[in-house]
């Protein structure tokens, strides 16, 4: 498969199935250019927009070859974020560990004079792990605890607290996944609230890898910056 990628093969035939109707050949091959001055290019191949907000940098662990786009927010100050290779985080998307403290708190602690004594610490939040080859669209809210490999999440999607998304999954745009949902492998979800649509074929693993892979390869600096 890697050899086919190297020669820039057309993808029209392999994505003809309706389960990937959100992508066509032109989308896979479309080049998106950016101003080099707007991005930090790391030694491991990450492309991080300077206009994104990364709290708690020491807790954000990226394997490389990923993109964090304009106005994305990563809350590493709450707990650790582990991000694999070829992960695309779209514009305006929030990646935020969810709060885990389920202890009943008496109403009186919400008195403004007493709130300082009840600030949550890092142990109150769950670590987020994002696998390899994951595409997260624009303006999403992600509070899942785990996102597997080869996952596509469309624009304007909300992934609730403590959600677990297994490998090879499509979540269409404008979908809301409720808290504590477990998304099984090779499945497709859509809607608000979300509904299971259908199971994906085994071959979807290849196609879902190609979405972030080609997006990364075709996200390149402007010609004058090269």
N, C-alpha and C positions, 0 to 999 in steps of 0.2 A: 504493500500500500504506500510506503514511503517513496518508492520509486515513481509511482504515479503522481504523487504530490510534486515531486521535483520537476517534472516536465509540465506542470501546470495543467493537468488533465481537466476536461470539462466535467462538471458534476451533474449535468442535467439528467442523465439516465439514472444515476444512483440515488437521486433524491425525488424521484417521480412519485413515490408513495405519498398519500395525503397526510400522513402523520408528520411530515415536515413541510407542510404547505406554507409555513411562515418564511421559508427560505427557498430561493431559486438560484439558478446559475449566476445571474448577474450580481446578486447579493454576495454570494461567496467570493466572487472574483473582484468586486468593487474595491478600489483603492481609496482609503481615507487618509488624507494628509493632515499633519499638525505642525505648528510652529515649534521648532526645537527649543526655543527660548521659553516656551510654556510648560515644558516637561523636564523632569529629572530622569535621565537614562542611567540605570545602575549597571554595575559590572555583571550582575546575573541576568541582565536583559529585561528588567522591569522598566515600564514606562509610566511614570507617576506624574500626574498633572500638578503643577505648583499651586493651582487653585483648589485642589482637594484638601480636606482637613483630616489629618491622621493624628488622633490623640494617643498618647502612650506608645510612642514609636518603638520602645524597647520590647513591647509585648506583641508587636505585629511581625510575624515570621512568614516571609514569602520565599518560596523555593526558586522563583525566577520566571522570566518570560511571561509576565502578566501585565495587565494595563489597569490603572486606576484613573478614571476620567474626571472631567471638570466637575467640581462641587460635590464629588463623592465624599462621604464622611465615614471614617472607620474609628470605632470607639475602643481602641486598645487600652485606654485608661481604666476600663471597667474589668476586663479580664483578657487573657491572651487570645489572639486571632492567628490561626494557622491556615495559610493559603498555599495551595499547590501550584503546579506549573500550568501555563496557558489558562489563566483565570482572567476574565474580562469583567470589570465592575463599572457599570454605566454611569452616565452623568446624573448627579443629584441623588444617587443611591446611598442609603444608610445601612451600614453593617454594625449591629449593636448587640452585644451579649444581653441575654434576658435576665431579669432579676429573679432570684430563686428563693428569697426569704418568704416562707409561707406561714411564719409565726403570726398569730393574731396579735395585733398591736393595739393597746387600749387607745380610745379616742383622745384621752387627755395628753398624749405625747405630741399631738399635732398642734398644741399650743406653741406659738412662735418662740416663746422663751425656752422651750424644752427641746426643740427640734435638733439642736446641735449635738445633743447626747445620743441621738438615734440615727446618725448617718450610716448608710450601708457601706461595708468595706468590699474589697475585691472578691472575698470568698462568697459574697452574696450573689455573684453572677457566674453564669456558666460559660466555659470556654467555647468558642466557635471554631469548628474545623471545616474547611472547604477543600475538596479534593482537586484532582487534575481535570483539565478540559471542562471548565465551568463557565458558562456565559450568563451574566446577570445584567438585565437590561437597565434602561434609564428609570429614575424616580421610583425605585423599589425600596421597601423596608424589609430588612432581613434580620430576624431574631431567632433563626433556627440554631440548634446546637450542632447539627451535622448536615453537611451537603456532600454527597458522594461524588464519584467521577462521572464525567460525561453527562452533565446536567444543563438543560437550557431553561432559563427563567425569563419570561417576557417582560416588557415594560410595564410600569405602574402596578407591579405585583406586591402583595403583602404576605410575607411568610411569618406566621405567628410564633409565639414563644415556645421553646423546647421542641420545635418540629424537627423530625429526622427525615431526610430525603436520601433514599438509597441511590444506587448507580443507575445510569441510563434512563433519565426521567425528563419529560417535557412538561413545563408549567406555562401555560399560555398567558399572554398579557392580560392585565386587569383582573387577575385571579387573586382571591383571598384565601389563604390556607389557615384554618383555625389553629389555635394553640394545641400543642400536644399531639398533633397529627403525625402519623408515620406513613410516609409515601413509599410504597413497595417498588422494587426494581422494574424496569421496562414498563413504566406506566405513564399515562398522559392525563393531566388534570386541567380543568378550566372552570371559570365561573366565580360568582360571589354570592353565597359562599361556594367554595370549590366543590366540584363533583368529578368523580372518576369518569374518564371518557372511554379509554380502551387500553389494552396492553400493546406494547410495541414489539415488533419482530426482533429477533436476535441481532439482525444486521444493523439495528439502530445505533449500536455502540460505535460503529465506524462513522456514521453520519454525524452523530452528536460530538464526536471528537473533532470533526472537521470544522464545525462552526467556530469555536474559539481559536482553533489553530490557524485557519485562514484569516480570521479577523486580525489576529496578532501579526501575521506575516504581511498583511496589506495595510496596516496602520503605520505609515512611514512619514518621515519629515518632508516638509516642502522642498521642492527642487532647489530653491536658492539656498537652503540650509545644508544640502548634501555636500 
